[in-house]
Amino acid sequence: MRPLHWTKNGVLFAALVFDHRLFELDPLVRTVVAVIVFCALSSGIYLFNDVRDAERDRLHPIKRQRAVAAGTLSRATALAMAAALIGAGLVVAYVVRPEFLFVAASYVGLMVLYSLSLKQWVLVDVLAIAAGFVLRAAAGAVAIGVEISPWLLVCTMLLALLLGFGKRRHELLTLRGRAARHRANLGAYTARLLDQLIGTSAAATVIAYAIYTFDAASVPRNHSMMLTIPFVVYAVFRYLHLVYARRLGGSPEILLVRDRPLLASILLWGVGSVLILYIWA
């Protein structure tokens, strides 16, 4: 069920924070429930995906330890758990808001399609992952009934592309000659191509966030949000250091909790953003 991956669903809090609703009880409760819904949905998708990829996962030095690939969880049990988690998640999604159910169902549909087909298409695989993050961000806004910020979606998409290409690079270099056997489209990637895509995504992420800090409608007019740019720049550069110097880009969710400088920069960005949006402004 990948509990560490649940950190990805923290994206749903973005709309709550940046629409100045963080200290309002009803939106806060709806967002927390929405996050729980996406944890259930994503876990169900992971179980379904692990059943589909069990044979290929056994070729990967880390993924071979997953329950289905290792044989400690039967395929039937995994599929039953997946159905239960996704079914329960969609029911609760309707309770949050009918519109939220639509976004949640769209996420499930996209991820199932990813598992069945999209993950085999070069570039499309990472774009699909990025679309999943965009749906998470949109879901956070829909759950509390606020307008979806285009800047939120753009920054989310670019950051997801950066992480996705970093993960593909790690897989390509780790598996070497077995890469295409583990994931067919890895044979279509090259280290040089992925380096260029990572560099482009990193630059675009920083630029998009920098523009957001002084151009978005929800930020203070005194441009104080620009003070958070150094934290974002450092976090992106630190991630690049981990990818290139230490070859640790395979699991961004693990880096988030184990790499102290990266975690510190993200926490400082979060605290700084809240102080600026709710106190300084």
JONOR-V555465 format. One line per field, one symbol per residue. phi: phi as a letter, one per 30 degrees, with the letter a starting at -180 (. if undefined). Layout:
# JONOR-V555465
phi: ???
This chain:
# JONOR-V555465
phi: .hedddddddeddeddddciceccddddddddddddedddddddddddddddcedddddcdcddddedddidbdddddddddddddddddddedddaeddedddddddddddddddbddccdideddddddddddddddddddcicdddddddddddddddedddddddddddddhdcedddbeddddcbdddddddddddddddddddddedbcdddceddidddddeedddddddddddddcdchcddbeddeecccddddddddddddddddddccdd
